[in-house]
Amino acid sequence: MPFLKGPLIKKFCTEKSSYIYDVNTNEIVSVDSVLYDVVDFYGLYSGQDLRSRFSGVYTADLLKEAKRKLALAKKEEGLFSTHRPSSLDYYKNMEAVEGMLAHGMQQLILEVTDRCNLRCRYCIYSVHYPHTRVHGTRTMPLETALKAIELFMAHNQDTAEPALTFYGGEPLLALPLLKKIVDYLKRNYTRNVRMNLTTNGTLLFEEAARFLKENDIAIVVSLDGPKDIHDSMRVYANGTGTFEVILHNLRNLKKNYPEYYDEKVGIRTTLACVDAAETIRDFFISDTILFKDKMILTGFVDTVDTDLFTRNIVDINDKGAIARLSAVFHEAILKQVPIDPFLDSLFMRSLKKIHKRIMEPLGETHYPNGICCPGARRTFCTLGGSLSVCERVSAGLCIGHVDTGIDPQRVCDILQEYIKLSNPQCVDCWAVRFCSLCFTSIYNDRFDIERKNKICEMVRANIKADLVLYCTVMESNENAFESLL
């Protein structure tokens, strides 16, 4: 006899109400306390069993009415079903994958150097992350870069806006190489390619700034907030802080190329000191010259497969600041006042995903989390010319080489291996429709389901927090998101 399972749901509460997120319909339903408690046992317990289970808590009449409501909601609205997908399914066969790789490459990421002039204390390319490389002394050979460009340009005809990303280390340490790559691209191809890179900001001197501006290369500059916070993490090899240099370079960039600065420069902030999040926000909103309306990307330190935290380099235990900022965000959105970029990055992206969710039944199969087709959505080219799934897994998931191209069979094998390992957990997970986990969650130097399970716990906690915040806002104003999304 198969093991019986209850409805595929997630229960949560705001300060005012109790809710059930129903996975099969993608609905969020407000319920009373009796239904909230009983729903877990719907379809599993008889009326007598329910009365025994809740003896002294609810009367027989209340339990009977809860069962009636659950049955009616299931019959008329499809709510509270025990249905689970039978499996994950990428929906792509070999022929479809071959077609995507032949004509649909979207982004090429070139590891132009593994050198970096900083030694940021939380960097994934440090000794604290044993499954990633450490900083080196190499620069990509021009020949390798040009082969990668030729491969990319030959296979992106179906892509509306192909993108080229320069990756490091610190990409601006390879400025001479970048100049040659861009020159080659412009001399040999008429098609427009969006170019971008992330930089630590210490090398944004006039030569680099002029090159970036003249070639319309979008940049994201890493800046973690005010001087004391930034300099506690983002330092040169000798331990000296980098804040003053970066601020000086940003001011010059804004002064010399104001239009470029406004349109093409963003900020990336890593919240290593979570308890200082309010101070970091205050820093960005107080400088209206450099950061007003500036795109800010917030992120957190990778907590998996590292000894970083046991060495007490960073402390992520105090989440109180995030909760307080959540309240600030709540108040601002209710009053329909502009949301500053810092709060927008922290909260709005995930709330948009909830608000704009597709209201359709959960099928017999489900798309596997947030994975893409390796080599189509993005292709990472290492210093040595190996092609990998993306920069976040380095060369570990190799799918080809610049000399031979991408191997469609290898791509299909990776997809199938990921699905096979993930399938048992994902098809029974209440967060399956919101989850954005991909290959990076399961791979360090091998496919590792234990690693994925650790990350899954954090993802589910974050999604639950997002659901609570979303419903808290909607309780006060059900139209709160309409003018913002």
N, C-alpha and C positions, 0 to 999 in steps of 0.2 A: 504494500500500500504506500503510495507516495506521501512524502512529508507535506502536511498542509501549511500554507502560508497565509498570513493575513493580508489586508489591503496594502498596496504599494503606495505609501503615504509618508509624509513627514509632519509631525505635530510641532507647533511652536506657539509662544505667547508674546504679546506685547503687554504693556502696563495695563491696557484697557480690555483686551479681548483675547480669546483663544482661537487658533486657526489650524486648519489642516491643508497642507499642500498635497493635492492629489496628482500623482505622477501620470496616471493614464489619461487624464483629461487636460493636464497642465493648468488646472484651476486652483485658486486659493479660496478656501471657503471658511467663513466665520461660523463658529459653532458654539453651542452652550457647553457647560462643564460636563454634563452627563454624557453627551455624544462624544466629547473630547476624550473621556476616559474609556468609553465602551468600544470605540471604533477599532482599536487594536485587536479585539477579539471577535469582530464581526465575521461571521462565516465559520468560525472555529469553535465557538461555544454555543451550546443550547441555551434556551431561556433559563432552565434550571441551573445550569453551570454559571451563567451570568449572575443570577441571584445569589448563588453561593459565593462567587468571587467578590461581589460588592455588598455583601451582607453588612448592614450597619452603616453603609455609606449612602446608598440610594434605595428608595422604595421599589417594590415590584412594578408599580405603575409607571414610575419614571424610566425604569429599564425597558419596559415594554414599549413605551413611546419612543425611546431612543432607537430601538431595533426597527420600529415602524418607519421612522424618518430615514434611517440608513437604507432600508430596503427600497423605499420610494425614490431616494436620491440615486441609487444604483440603477433602478429600472428606467427612470425618466431622464437622467442626466449622465449616466455612465460613471458616476462617482463611486469611489471606494471599492473598485474592482481589485481582485487578487491577481489579475493578469500581469505577467512579466514577458519581456521579449524572450524569444527562444535563444537568440544569439546576437552578437554584434555583427554588422555587415557593412563593408566599405562600399558596396554597390558597384565596384569596378572590376571588370575582368582583365585579363592580360591585354586584349585588344584595346580596351579603353585606356589602360595605363600607357601602352605604347603610343597611342594618339596624343595623350596629354604631354608625354615627354618629347614627342616629335614636334609639336606646334605650340605647346602651352606653358613653357617655362616662364615663370613670373619674376623671380628675383635671383640674382647671382650675388653671393657674398664672398668677397675675396679676402683671405687672410694675408694681408699685405706685409705684415710683420708680426713676430711674436715678442718683439722688444717693447718695453714700457719704461718710462722714466719715473714712474711712481711705484710705490709698494703699499697700496691701500690695504689696510688691515683685514678687511672682509673680502678681498678679491678672491674669486673662485680659482684664479690661476696662482694661488699661493700654496704654501706647504700645508695649509689647514684643510685643503680639499684633495685628498690623496688620489682621487680618480680622474683628475684633470691635469693637464700639463702645467708646468711652471713657466714663467717668463724666460725668454731666451735671447739670442743675439742675431737672429736670422731675419732676412728680408726676402720676400718672394721674388724669384727670378722673373725678369720682364717676359721672357719667353713663355713661362708658365701662365702668367697673367693674360697674355694675348691669346694663348690657346683657349683659355677659359672664356674670354670675351667672344672669340669666334664661335665656340660651341653654343654659347648663350644666344647670340644674335641669330644663329642658324635655326634655333628651335623656339622662338617666342612670337611667331607670326600671329597667333590667336590671342595674344596678350595685349590689352588696350594700352597699358602703361608699364612696360618692363622697367625693373628697378635694379640698380647696381649699388651694392653696399660695400664700403671699405671697412675692414675689420682688423683689430689688432689683438694683443698689445695696444699701443697708441698709434693709430693710423698716420698721424701727422709726422711721426718719426720717419715715415717712408714717403715724405712729400715729393722727392724727385721721381720715385716710381709712380705716384699718383698722377703727376703731371704727364708722364709718358703714356700712361693708360688712357687718360682723358683725351690727350691729343690723338692717339691712335683711333679711339672710338669716334671722334668727331671727323677725322679725315676719311675714314673708311665706311661710315654708316650715316645715312641721312635720317634714320628713324630716331625720334627723341627717346632718350633713356633718363629716367629720374635717378639722380645720384644722391647718396647720403652717407653719413658716417657719424659715429659717436666718438667724442673726444674728451679727454680729461681737462681740456681748456688751458693747459699751461703753455702750449706752443702756438697759440693763436696770435702770432706776431704778424707784422704787416705783410710779409711775403705769403704766408699761408692764408691770411684773411683775404687778400686780393685774389688769390687763386680760387678760393671757395666761392667768393662773390661772382667773379667773372664767369665761372662755370656753373653757376646756379646750383651748387651742391648744398643740400640741406644738412644741418648739423644739430646734434643734441649734445649739450655740454653738461658734464657731470658736476653738480654742485649740491652739497648736502645741507645747506642752510648757513647760519651765521658762523663766524670765524671759529669760535671755540668748538662747536659741534663738527664742522667740516674738517678742521685741522686735527681732530682727535682720531680721524680715520684715514683721510686722503692726504698722504704724505709722500715726500721724496724718499729715496733709498736711505738717506741719512736721517730720516725722521722729521725733517722740517716740513711744516704745513704749507699748503698750496693755495690757501684762500686768497691772499692778497694778490698773487700773480693772476689768478683767474678773474677776479673782479676787475683788475686793471685791464686785462685783455677784453673783457666783455664791454667795458665802458668805451674803449677805443673802437671796438667793432660797431657799437651803437653810434658813436660820433662820426666815424668815417663812412660807414655804409648803413645808414639808418633804415632804408627800405629793405635791404637784405636782412638786417637784424630782425626787423619786425615780422618778416614773412617766412624766413628760412631757419631761424635759430630757436631751438627749444631747450628745455632744462630737464635733466634727469636727476632725481633726488632719491637716494637710498636711505631708508629710515632705519639705520642701524640702532640709533638711540630712540626707540619707540616712545619712551616717556617724554621725549623732548619735541614731539610732533607739533604741539601748539606753538612752541618757540620758533620752530622751523617755519611754520605757516606765517607767523607774525613777521619774520624776516622777509619773506617773499612779498607779502602784501604791503609792507612799509616802504619798499623801494619802488615807487611808481614809475620811475624813469626806465629802469632795466627790466622790471618784471610785470608791469601792468599788462594784463591780457596775454601774457606769455604762456605758451603751452608748457605745462609742467607734468612730467611723468614720474609718478611715485612708485617705489618698489621696496621690498624688504630683503633682508639678508637670507641667503639660502641656508636652511637649518639642517639639511639632510646630508649624511655621509661626511661629517666634518668634526674636528676637535676644536673648532673656533670658540664655542661657548664654554667648554670645559676649561679653557685657558683664560676665561673671564675677559676676553678682549671686547666683547659687546654683550649687552644685557637686553634681552627682548621680553623680559617677564612682565613688565608693567604696561598693560594695555589700556590703562585708565585714560590716557590722553586721547586715544583713538575714540573711546566712548564719548568723551566730552566734545570732541570735534564732530562726532556724529550728531550730537544734540545741536551744535551750531549749524550744521548743514540742514538739519530738520527745520529749524526755525527760519533759516534763509529761504528755503524752498517753499515753505508755507506762505511767507510774506511776498513771494514772487520777486525777490530781489536778486540781482546777479550773483551767481556762485563764483567765487574766486577760483583760479585755476588749480590751486592746491587741493581744495575740497572737491572740486570736480574730478580730479584724478583719483582721489581716495575712494570716492563713493559713487559718482554718477555712472561710470561705465558699467558696473555690475547691476545698478538699478535700472539702467536702460535695458539691459538684457532681460530682466524680469518683466518690465513693463511692456516690452515689445515681443514677448514670447509668442510663439505660434500656438494658437488654440486648436489643436487637432489631436485625435486619439493616438496613443502610443501604439506603434505597429508590432508586427510579429518579430521584426528585426529592428535594430537601432544603429544609427551611425556611431562609430567608436570614438566617443569623447571628442577631443579637439584636434585629432591628427589630420595631417594633410597628405597628399600624395608626394612621397619623397622625390625630389628632383623636379617637381612641377611647381609647387607653391614656392619653394626656395631650394637653392643648391649652394652648399658651402664648399668652396675650393680651398684646400689647405696649402700651406707653403710649398709642399712637395707635389702638388697637382692632384692629390686624391680628392674625389667628390664625395661629400657626405650629406646626410639628411639635413642638418642645419648646424650653425655655429655652436649651439648649446650642447651638442653631443660630440663635438670635434670630429675626429676621423674614425671614431669607433664604429659608427654605422655607415661603412663605406658602400657607395652605390656605383662607383665607377672611377674613371681617371680622365684627365683632360686629353690624353692621347687616344683613348678608346671610347669616350662618351659614357653615358649612363646605361647601366644594364637593367632593362625592364624586369627580367626575371628576379634579380636581386631585390628590386623595389617591391615586387609582389610577395617575395619571401618575407621581407621585413614586415609588411602589412599583415600577413597571415600569422606570423609569429607573435606580433603584438596582440592581435585579436584573440589568438588561442590562449595566451597567458592572462589576458584581461577579462575574458568572457565570463568566468564563473562569478567574479565579484561585481562586474559592471551591470549585468542584466538584472541583478537583484538589488541594485543601489537606488535609493530614492533621489539622488542628485544627478542621475544619468542624463537628464535633459538640460541641465545647466553646466555640466562639467566641461572644462576646457583642457583637461590633461592630455598630453601627447607623448611622443616617444621619450622625451627628456625625463618624464616622470618614472620611467621603468628601466632606464639605461644609465649605467655608470661606465664600467668597462665590460658589461654584459647585460643581457636582459635580466632584471631583478624584480620579481613580484613583491618581495618584502619591502623594497624601497618604495615601490608604487603604493603599497598599502599605507605606509607612513604618510606619504604626501596626500593620499586620499582622505585621511582623517582631518588634516588641516583644511583641505578644500571644502569638505562637507561643513566644517565649523564656520568657514567664511561664508558659504552660501546660506547657511541658516541665519547668520547675523545679517546678511543682506535682506533676506525675507522679512526678518523682524523690523528692520529699518524701513523697508518699503511699505509694509502694512501700517507702521506707526505714522508715516506721512499720510497715507491714504485715509486713515481714520479721521484726520483733521481736515483734509481737503482731497476729495476723490479726483479732482481735476488738476492736482498739483503738478503733475508731470507733463501735461498736455502742451504747454507753451515752451517747454524746455527741450523736448525730444524731437 
